Amino acid sequence: MTDTEAKAEAAPEDSSGVVGLGVTGVAGYARPAPRDVAKEREARAGVLGVGDASAHSPGVSGFGETGVIGSGSRFGVLGRGETGVRGETLFSEGVHGVAKATGAGVVGESKDGPGVIASSKSEAGLRAQSDTEVGGVFSSGKAAQIELTPLLADVPDSTAQLPGEGRLGQLAVLSDDAVTCRLYLCVEAQEGAPALWAEVRLGDPVQGRTTS
């Protein structure tokens, strides 16, 4: 038996159209990608799809209400690459993770970089919501739990940087020297009028401890 052996024939409606048996069951190559027998042996997969970088062709392409379904005892889908998994859409979620019980819908981990990066050109970079609990919980081993990057002002009156549009409950940190800052809370936001902000009065500054 060869390393990769496939058999295609007219099959009943309730059976498989193609069955492959071998170190790799079925190997498919998108032209002009050359065959790589070593890769087939190394993959040891039921199905191996190889695209071609010069033609920008994918190794595997799936279409339908659900394009691809993956199931496994550990991972349903495992992606490796410069970007492990990429999701694209026009009007819905690029990536949608659902946990049926107590697990997390999406988990982001990193050794030296951020666990999760969220950004948007015209909407909130990140939204978190819960029906019965707080919207977000932030914890840290040694550093501050939350950091607000100050809006820097070019004039001594840093309040000139307060946004004219605001929503109740928003916080804004202002600074005119990049050394000290002040915290403001949006307390009034009427339609057609500039938002009103109130400075949050804090206690006396306390020196932090240097950690090794």
C-alpha positions in Angstrom: 0.0 0.0 0.0 1.4 3.4 -0.9 1.7 6.2 1.7 -1.4 7.9 0.4 -4.1 5.8 -1.2 -7.5 7.2 -2.3 -10.4 5.5 -4.0 -13.3 7.4 -5.6 -16.4 5.7 -7.0 -20.1 6.2 -7.4 -21.4 5.8 -3.8 -24.8 5.4 -2.2 -26.3 8.5 -0.8 -25.7 7.4 2.8 -21.9 6.6 2.3 -18.7 8.5 1.6 -17.9 9.5 -1.9 -14.1 9.4 -1.3 -12.3 7.2 1.2 -8.6 7.5 1.8 -6.3 5.1 3.8 -2.7 5.8 4.5 -0.2 7.7 6.6 -2.2 10.6 5.3 -5.6 9.6 4.1 -6.1 12.1 1.3 -3.7 14.8 0.1 -4.8 17.6 -2.1 -2.5 20.2 -3.8 -3.6 23.5 -5.4 -1.6 24.1 -8.5 1.1 25.1 -9.0 2.1 23.8 -5.5 4.5 20.8 -5.9 3.8 17.5 -4.2 5.7 17.1 -0.9 5.8 13.4 0.2 7.7 14.2 3.3 5.0 16.7 4.4 2.3 14.0 3.8 4.2 11.6 6.0 4.7 14.2 8.7 1.1 15.4 8.7 -0.4 12.0 9.5 -3.8 13.5 8.8 -7.1 12.2 7.5 -7.1 15.0 5.0 -4.1 17.2 4.0 -4.7 20.3 1.9 -1.8 22.3 0.5 -2.2 25.7 -1.2 0.3 27.7 -3.2 1.7 30.9 -1.8 2.4 32.4 -5.3 -1.2 31.9 -6.3 -2.6 32.9 -2.9 -4.6 29.7 -2.9 -5.8 28.1 0.4 -5.0 24.6 1.4 -8.6 24.0 2.3 -11.7 26.0 1.4 -15.2 25.3 2.8 -18.5 26.7 1.8 -22.1 26.4 3.1 -24.1 27.5 6.1 -21.2 26.3 8.1 -18.0 26.3 6.0 -15.9 24.2 8.2 -16.7 22.0 11.3 -13.9 20.8 13.5 -14.2 18.5 16.5 -11.6 17.0 18.8 -11.0 15.8 22.3 -8.8 18.9 23.0 -9.2 21.4 20.2 -12.0 21.6 17.6 -9.7 23.8 15.4 -6.0 24.6 15.9 -4.4 27.3 13.8 -0.7 28.0 13.4 0.9 30.8 11.5 1.8 34.5 11.6 -1.8 34.9 12.6 -3.1 31.6 14.1 -6.8 32.3 13.4 -8.3 35.1 11.4 -12.0 35.8 11.0 -13.5 38.3 8.6 -17.1 39.6 8.1 -18.9 42.7 6.9 -21.7 43.2 9.5 -21.4 40.5 12.2 -18.6 39.1 14.4 -15.3 38.2 12.9 -14.8 35.6 15.6 -17.7 34.3 17.8 -16.8 32.1 20.7 -19.6 30.4 22.7 -19.2 28.5 26.0 -22.2 26.3 26.7 -21.6 26.1 30.5 -19.1 27.9 32.8 -16.2 28.1 30.4 -15.0 31.4 28.8 -16.3 32.2 25.3 -12.9 33.5 24.2 -9.5 33.3 26.0 -6.4 35.3 25.0 -3.0 34.4 26.4 0.5 35.9 25.7 3.9 35.4 27.3 5.3 38.9 26.8 2.6 40.8 24.8 -1.0 41.8 25.6 -3.4 38.9 26.1 -6.1 40.7 24.0 -5.9 43.7 21.7 -9.2 45.4 20.8 -9.5 48.4 18.4 -12.1 50.2 16.3 -12.1 53.2 14.0 -15.6 54.5 14.9 -17.0 52.5 17.8 -15.8 51.4 21.3 -12.6 49.4 21.1 -13.9 46.9 23.6 -17.4 46.2 25.1 -18.0 44.0 28.0 -21.5 43.3 29.4 -23.2 40.9 31.9 -26.8 40.4 32.7 -26.3 39.7 36.4 -22.7 40.7 37.3 -20.3 43.5 36.8 -19.2 44.3 33.2 -15.5 43.8 33.9 -13.1 42.5 36.5 -9.5 43.7 36.4 -6.7 42.2 38.5 -2.9 42.5 38.6 -0.2 40.9 40.7 1.9 44.0 41.2 0.9 46.9 38.9 -2.3 49.0 38.9 -5.4 47.2 37.9 -6.6 49.8 35.3 -4.6 52.5 33.4 -6.2 55.5 31.7 -4.0 57.3 29.2 -4.3 61.1 29.8 -5.5 63.5 27.1 -2.6 65.9 26.8 -3.3 69.6 26.5 -1.0 72.2 24.8 -2.2 75.0 27.1 -2.1 75.3 30.9 -5.9 74.9 31.1 -6.1 71.2 30.5 -9.9 71.3 30.6 -9.8 72.6 27.0 -9.2 68.9 26.1 -12.4 67.7 27.7 -14.6 66.1 25.0 -17.6 68.2 23.8 -19.5 64.9 23.3 -19.8 62.6 26.2 -22.0 60.0 27.9 -23.0 59.8 31.5 -20.5 57.8 33.5 -17.6 58.4 31.2 -14.2 59.1 32.8 -11.5 61.4 31.3 -8.0 61.9 32.5 -6.3 65.2 31.5 -2.7 66.4 31.8 -0.9 69.5 30.6 2.7 68.4 31.5 2.7 64.6 31.2 3.7 64.4 34.9 0.5 65.2 36.8 -3.1 64.5 35.8 -6.7 65.1 36.9 -9.7 62.9 36.7 -13.1 64.0 35.4 -16.6 62.3 35.3 -19.3 63.1 32.8 -22.3 64.2 34.9 -24.6 65.7 32.2 -25.0 64.9 28.5 -28.0 66.6 26.9 -28.7 66.3 23.2 -27.5 69.3 21.2 -25.4 70.7 24.1 -21.8 70.1 25.1 -21.3 67.5 27.8 -20.6 68.7 31.3 -17.7 67.2 33.3 -16.9 67.4 37.0 -13.5 66.9 38.5 -13.2 63.9 40.8 -11.7 65.2 44.0 -9.2 62.8 45.4 -7.3 62.6 48.7 -3.6 63.4 49.3 -1.1 61.7 47.0 0.6 58.7 48.5 4.0 57.5 47.3 4.1 54.0 45.8 6.6 51.4 46.7 9.3 50.2 44.4 9.0 46.5 43.6 11.9 44.3 42.5 
